[in-house]
Amino acid sequence: MDRLIEIIGLTKMYDARHIAVNNISLNLPGGKIIGLLGPNGSGKTTLIKMLNGLLTPTQGTIRINGQAVGPGTKARVAYLPDRTYLAEGKRINEIIDYFCDFYADFSRERAMGMLNSLGIEPTARLRTLSKGNREKVQLILVMSRKADVYILDEPIAGVDPAARDYILRTIVNNYNPGAAVLISTHLIGDIEQVLDEVIFMRYGHLVLYNSVENIRAQHGKSVDAYFREVF
């Protein structure tokens, strides 16, 4: 779908002096992995929260698969925040039970398969795992859904290179083929290999939306290098 995510005239003001997102319009297709890139304070997190229905726009509209953001779209968006939100005293299989009850599109079989491939025991409590394995479990839960949109906020921050490789493979191999995957990250060089398209934001404005292939062809450099040049 060419317009899986439609963003029209989107603005979010926290007060008269603080415009976090400023009149952004975008159409994002399904079947693509899209990088949401920009320095701190560029509005990425605010945009992500509006896509998830966690913040209400000051102006403008967002539609996901033709539907205005609300309870219906929340059921079709899989979100990985940049902070741990799971109860660390819970066992992994208890958390999986919760996801099965809460999300109609959650696949227990897929989740268990990915845990088994990592050698992570489903009866282990989350707090007993290393930081890298906790990050992997959270990603497994998100990627075990058959969602229309996957939104991943800093999915590889703070983990070792081996964990990063596993996380990237998990994203590429497990997302619903017709879905859009939106990844916000500062580690562009590490994640560029899996991106189809990129969005650049600065001070709440849309600076660029283009394919990775076009950037390389037009500018003769990687997305990481071009990002450093622009910003």
Disulfide bonds with the S-S distance in Angstrom:
none
